[in-house]
Amino acid sequence: MKVHLKVFNKASSLPVKKWSQREHDFLQYFENEWLQTFSTWYEEYNCFTPSTNNSLKATNIVIKDKYTLREGHPLSRFFVIANDIVRRWSKSWDPKQIDPIIYSSEPTITLKKWTDAYHFAKSSKLVLQTPSSRKDIIDYYIPAGEAQHITQHDIQKYQKKTWNSFDQFKILQFGIWKVTLSNDGTKWKSGTCNCPNFFKEFICKQVIGMAIRLEFCKPPSSAKDIALRQKRKRGRPRKATKALLTQ
């Protein structure tokens, strides 16, 4: 986290420098409020924690619909309800029960994610790898967006993290995705990436795509139904692929 904090402090000074003359009042508020007082709001501050409160809202709906029935209760009555909730939920999550609720220990991969990853794996993007500072770990550098190639010089500039302007920061930091995977193919789901999608869902097409390229995993056949460079439409996919469609 110290490395991420150092990068954040350095990068956050660049937009202030860029717009301080044009938007002085707003930048003063932004700097005091979000760079000094509350400076822990960025994604990498606490990795592998929820980025949203969706799970809390989902739990709140269950409490309202099933237990309180969306009615106001005196505090004494609510304590009884809360005690019942804790008792029931404690048992339902107990792995010794007949049909327990199991905690998910790995990210969920949707069909769309598999499809995007398969298209990435079949693309002509040039991926460069370098040994990681950690044992049995490899770092893979991937050009972001529509870019197809990347050079060692680009990686060196990315690693140095020396930016003179906010525009330069955006180009360097969002032009390369860094995927880290273990040499052990069975642990590919524990891989990481620095793209925004990974920090939200703990999995991304780059991690899955690299696992496919390295033959650590195989995508489901339904992920191959969409022609390369086309996007999957919403809704349930067709059961059969059109004849003569070559992947």
N, C-alpha and C positions, 0 to 999 in steps of 0.2 A: 504493500500500500504506500510505502514511503516513496517509491519510484513514481507511482501514479500521481501522488500528491505533488511531487516536484515538477512533473510534466504539466499538471493542471495549473499550478501557480505560474509557470513560465508562459504557457499558452494563453491563459486568461488575461494576461497583461497586454497581449497583442491587439484584441479588439478595442480595448480602452485607449491604446496608443493611436489606433486608426481613426476612431470617431470622437476623440476627446475635444477636438476643436469645433466640430459641427454640432454635437449633442452633449454639451458640457453638463447640463443639469441632470439629464437622464443617466449619463455615465457616472456621475458622482453618486447618484442613488444606487445604481447597479453595483458599483464597486464596494460601497459601504455595506449594502444589504446582502449581496450574493457572492461576494469574493472575500469579505472579511468576517461578517457576522455569521452568515450561513454558507460555509464553503465546502460542505460535504454532500452536495446534491448530485454530483456527477456519477455516471454509471459505475466506473471502475473503483470508486471509493470503497465499496464493500461488494466484492464479486460473489456470484452464486447466491444472491438473495433476491427476493421478488422486486421487480421494478415498479409494480403497480399494487394497488390494494384490492384487486379483483377477488382474490381468495377470501379476504375478510368480508367483502360484500356478499359473496355467495353463502358464507356461513351465517351472516346476518339474516339473509332471506329465509334460511332453514329455521332459524330460531323464531322468526316472526310467523311463518306459515304453519309450523308444526307444533310449536310449544306455547307461544303467547297468543297465537291466533290474531295477531295485529290489534290487540287490545291493551289498554293501559292497566297496569296492576299496581297495587300497593307494594311498598318495598318488602314487607314481610312475605307476601305471596310470591313475589319475584325470586326471593331467596329459595323458596321451596322449588320453584321451576328450575332455577339455576342448578340446584343440587341434583335434581332429576336429570338434567342435561349432562352434567359431569359424570354421573353414575352410568348412564346409558352409553355415552361416548367412550368412556374408559374401557368398558367391556367390548364395544364394537371394534376398537382398535387393538384388542388383545390378540396376538397371533395364535394363542391357544384355543380360541373359540372355534366353533364349527365353520362359520363363514365370516372370517374377520375382514375388515377393511385394511388393505395393505398399502403402506406408504410406497410411493414411487421412488426408486433409487436411481433412475436414469431418465433422461429427457424423452418426451414423446415425439416421435417422428411421423408427421402427417404424410399423406400421399403426395400432396403438393410439394412438400419439402424433399421427398424422395425424387420426384420428377425434376425439380430444379437442380438437385445434386447430380442426377444422372446426366442432365444436359451439360452441367459444368464439367463432369468427368470426361464427356465425349468432346468437349470443346478443344480448340487449339491453343488455349492459354498456356503460356510458358510459366512453369513453376520452378523456382530455384530453392534449393534446400541448403541449410547450414547446420552444423552440430550445435546443439543447445548446451548451455552451461550446466544443465542437469543431466544426470546419467540416464542413458537409454532413451533419450528424448531427441527428436529432430524438429527443427523449425523450418516451416515451408513458407515462402514469400510468394504471394499471388497478386498479379495486377488486378485492381478493382475496376468495376464498371465495364466499359466496352474495350478497354485496353487489353492487348493480347501478349505483350512482351514486357519484360522487366530485366534490368541489368544489375550487376554487382554494385555498380556505382550508385544506382537508385537505392539499393538496400543499405549501403553505407550512409547515405544522406538520411535515410529513414531512421537508422540506428543512432546517429549522432544527435538527432532532435535539435538541430540548430536552425531556428527560424528567425528571419529578420522582419517578417510582416505576417499579418493574419492570413492573407491570401496564400502566401507560401506555406503556412502551416496547414491549411486546408488541402492543398495539392499534395503535400508530402504524407500527411497522416491519413488522409482518406483516399489516397491513390494506391495504397498497398495494404493487403490484408495478411496478417501473420497467423498462420495455423501451426499449432504445436501438437504433435502426436507422439505416442509412445511407439517404440519398436515392436512392442508386443501387440499383435493385431487384435487380440481379444479385448484390449482396453481402448479401442478407437473411440468409443462413446464418451470417454473421459477427456478427449481432446478439447482444445480451446482455440478461440479465434478472437481477434480484436475488432470485428465488425459489430455495428450496432445491433443487428438481429441476434447475434449470439448472446449479448448481455441481457436481452429480454427473454429469450427462450432457451438459453443454455445449449443450443445446438444451431447449426446453420448449414447452408448448402456447401460451403467451403470445407467444413470438417467432414461431412458425409461424402462429398465428392472426392476428397483426397483419400478417404478410406476405400472408396470404390476403385480409384486409380491404383492404389497399392494392393488391391485385392484382399483387403481386410474384411470386406462385406460384399454382398450382392443385393442390388435393388430388387424390389418385387417386380414381377412381370408387368403389372398394371402401370408402373412408373414409366414404362417404355412405350405406352400407347400413344403418347403425344410426340409428334414429329419434332426433331431437333430445331431449336430456335423459335419454337412456338410455345405459348403459355397455355396452361391447363384452364379450362373453363370451369365455372362454378357448377356445383351439383355432383351427383353420383356419376362416376365414369361408366362408359359403355362396357358391356361384358366382353365384347369381341372387338378386335382391331380390324380396320378396313384391309381388304386383301391388297397385296402387292405394296404395302407400306414398309419401306426399308429403313431401318434405324442404323 
